[in-house]
Amino acid sequence: MSTSASVTARRLTAAALTAGALVGAMALPASASDHARPNRPEVRISAVQYDAPGRDDRSRSSLNKEWVELTNTTRHTVNLDGWTLENEDGRTYTFHHYRLEGRSTVRVHTGEGRDSRRDLFQDRNREVWDNRSDTATLRNDHGRFVDDESWGRNRHHHGDHDGNRGGEHHGDHGGNRGGDHGGGNRH
């Protein structure tokens, strides 16, 4: 084989190897994305009981019939430490040292009680959620929006990106608890 033929053969081989390496490198992200980890754990507001059945007499029983349910829709436990649940007036409940197991639900009650895996208590002595119109907003430990649920005049659900929400609303829209609820007058 002549020297020029040998150089040409080496150049063709080098070009083929380079082309193969480039094709392989470009294919890697596509195949890696097929096996990528699923989206971050998803916790949703699955139901709200904003108007406790019966009289709103601020009793422990009445306050604990007002609640927001959060559901972890993944198989993995989500650490809710530092997450917040807030109403339109800024009344905020902060989760402390709580982990929501995969495919489970926790009910966050307004009143006082003993926390368990299925029930948490805000330990408030006044109602939080306005019967006529309000929004429950869930934020993660970095203050980023996770989900919300509204009722009344501006009923919406910001977390509904796929149109398959399935959440529940409980309570009538006609009542108003009125008075001071730990920081201001209600609408």
C-alpha positions as CSV (number, residue, x, y, z in Angstrom):
1,M,0.0,0.0,0.0
2,S,1.3,3.4,-0.9
3,T,1.9,6.1,1.6
4,S,-0.9,8.3,0.2
5,A,-3.3,5.4,0.2
6,S,-2.4,4.7,3.9
7,V,-2.9,8.3,4.9
8,T,-6.3,8.3,3.1
9,A,-7.4,5.1,4.8
10,R,-6.4,6.5,8.2
11,R,-8.3,9.7,7.5
12,L,-11.4,7.8,6.5
13,T,-11.2,5.6,9.6
14,A,-10.8,8.6,11.8
15,A,-13.7,10.3,10.1
16,A,-15.9,7.2,10.6
17,L,-15.0,6.9,14.2
18,T,-15.7,10.6,14.8
19,A,-19.0,10.4,13.1
20,G,-19.9,7.3,15.2
21,A,-18.9,9.0,18.4
22,L,-21.1,12.1,17.5
23,V,-24.1,10.0,16.6
24,G,-23.7,8.1,19.9
25,A,-23.4,11.2,21.9
26,M,-26.5,12.7,20.3
27,A,-28.5,9.6,20.9
28,L,-27.5,9.4,24.6
29,P,-29.7,12.2,25.8
30,A,-32.7,10.8,24.0
31,S,-32.3,7.3,25.4
32,A,-31.4,8.7,28.9
33,S,-34.6,10.8,28.9
34,D,-36.7,7.6,28.3
35,H,-35.4,6.3,31.6
36,A,-35.3,9.7,33.5
37,R,-36.6,9.9,37.0
38,P,-40.3,10.8,37.2
39,N,-41.3,14.4,38.0
40,R,-40.7,15.6,41.5
41,P,-43.1,14.2,44.1
42,E,-46.5,15.6,43.7
43,V,-48.7,16.7,46.6
44,R,-52.1,18.1,45.8
45,I,-54.9,19.7,47.7
46,S,-57.4,16.9,47.3
47,A,-60.4,18.2,49.3
48,V,-61.5,21.2,51.4
49,Q,-64.2,21.4,54.1
50,Y,-64.3,25.2,54.5
51,D,-67.7,25.4,56.1
52,A,-67.9,23.1,59.1
53,P,-71.2,21.3,59.4
54,G,-73.5,22.7,62.1
55,R,-73.0,25.9,64.0
56,D,-69.8,27.8,63.8
57,D,-69.4,28.2,67.5
58,R,-65.6,28.1,67.7
59,S,-65.7,25.0,69.8
60,R,-63.0,22.4,69.3
61,S,-65.5,20.1,67.6
62,S,-66.6,22.8,65.2
63,L,-63.1,24.0,64.4
64,N,-61.9,20.5,63.7
65,K,-64.7,19.9,61.1
66,E,-63.0,22.6,59.0
67,W,-60.1,21.1,57.2
68,V,-57.9,20.8,54.1
69,E,-56.8,17.4,52.7
70,L,-53.4,16.9,51.0
71,T,-52.7,13.8,49.0
72,N,-49.3,12.5,47.9
73,T,-50.0,11.1,44.4
74,T,-46.7,9.3,44.1
75,R,-45.3,6.1,45.6
76,H,-42.6,8.0,47.4
77,T,-42.7,9.7,50.8
78,V,-42.5,13.5,50.7
79,N,-41.0,15.5,53.5
80,L,-43.3,18.4,54.1
81,D,-41.1,20.1,56.8
82,G,-41.2,23.8,56.2
83,W,-44.1,23.6,53.7
84,T,-47.0,26.0,54.2
85,L,-50.8,26.1,53.8
86,E,-52.2,29.6,53.6
87,N,-55.5,31.4,53.1
88,E,-56.1,34.6,51.2
89,D,-55.7,36.7,54.3
90,G,-52.2,35.3,54.9
91,R,-53.1,33.1,57.8
92,T,-50.4,30.4,57.5
93,Y,-49.9,26.9,58.9
94,T,-46.3,25.6,58.6
95,F,-45.6,21.9,58.6
96,H,-43.0,20.8,61.1
97,H,-41.2,17.4,61.0
98,Y,-44.0,15.7,58.9
99,R,-43.5,13.2,56.1
100,L,-46.5,12.3,53.9
101,E,-46.2,8.7,52.8
102,G,-46.7,7.7,49.2
103,R,-50.3,7.4,48.0
104,S,-51.6,8.7,51.3
105,T,-53.7,11.6,52.5
106,V,-53.4,13.9,55.5
107,R,-56.2,16.1,56.8
108,V,-55.1,19.4,58.3
109,H,-57.8,20.6,60.8
110,T,-58.2,24.2,61.9
111,G,-58.7,23.5,65.7
112,E,-56.7,21.8,68.4
113,G,-55.9,18.1,68.6
114,R,-53.2,15.5,68.7
115,D,-51.2,15.1,65.5
116,S,-51.1,11.7,63.8
117,R,-50.0,10.4,60.4
118,R,-53.5,11.0,59.0
119,D,-54.6,14.1,60.9
120,L,-52.7,17.3,61.7
121,F,-54.0,20.3,63.7
122,Q,-53.3,24.0,63.3
123,D,-54.2,24.6,67.0
124,R,-56.2,27.7,66.2
125,N,-59.2,29.0,68.3
126,R,-60.9,30.7,65.3
127,E,-62.0,29.6,61.8
128,V,-59.4,30.0,59.0
129,W,-61.4,29.4,55.8
130,D,-64.0,31.9,54.7
131,N,-67.4,30.3,53.9
132,R,-68.2,32.6,51.0
133,S,-64.9,32.8,49.2
134,D,-61.3,31.9,49.9
135,T,-58.2,30.2,48.5
136,A,-56.1,27.5,50.2
137,T,-52.5,27.7,48.8
138,L,-49.9,25.1,49.4
139,R,-46.2,26.1,49.0
140,N,-43.1,24.0,49.4
141,D,-40.2,24.7,51.8
142,H,-38.7,27.1,49.3
143,G,-41.9,29.2,49.1
144,R,-42.7,27.9,45.6
145,F,-46.3,27.4,44.6
146,V,-47.3,23.7,44.7
147,D,-51.1,23.8,44.5
148,D,-54.2,25.8,45.4
149,E,-58.0,25.4,45.7
150,S,-60.5,28.2,45.6
151,W,-64.2,28.5,46.2
152,G,-66.8,31.3,46.0
153,R,-66.5,34.3,43.6
154,N,-63.2,33.4,42.0
155,R,-63.4,29.6,42.1
156,H,-60.4,28.1,40.4
157,H,-57.6,25.5,40.8
158,H,-54.2,26.7,39.6
159,G,-52.6,23.3,40.1
160,D,-54.9,21.8,37.4
161,H,-52.6,21.6,34.4
162,D,-54.1,18.5,32.9
163,G,-57.8,19.1,33.4
164,N,-58.2,16.0,35.5
165,R,-58.4,17.5,39.0
166,G,-61.0,15.4,40.7
167,G,-60.8,17.5,43.9
168,E,-63.7,18.1,46.2
169,H,-65.3,21.2,47.7
170,H,-67.4,21.1,50.8
171,G,-69.6,23.8,52.3
172,D,-72.1,26.3,51.1
173,H,-71.2,29.5,49.5
174,G,-73.9,31.6,51.3
175,G,-72.6,31.8,54.8
176,N,-70.0,34.1,56.3
177,R,-68.4,33.5,59.6
178,G,-67.8,37.2,60.1
179,G,-65.7,38.7,62.7
180,D,-62.0,38.5,63.4
181,H,-60.2,35.3,62.5
182,G,-56.8,35.8,64.0
183,G,-55.6,38.8,62.1
184,G,-58.3,40.7,60.3
185,N,-61.9,40.9,59.2
186,R,-63.2,38.5,56.7
187,H,-64.8,39.6,53.4
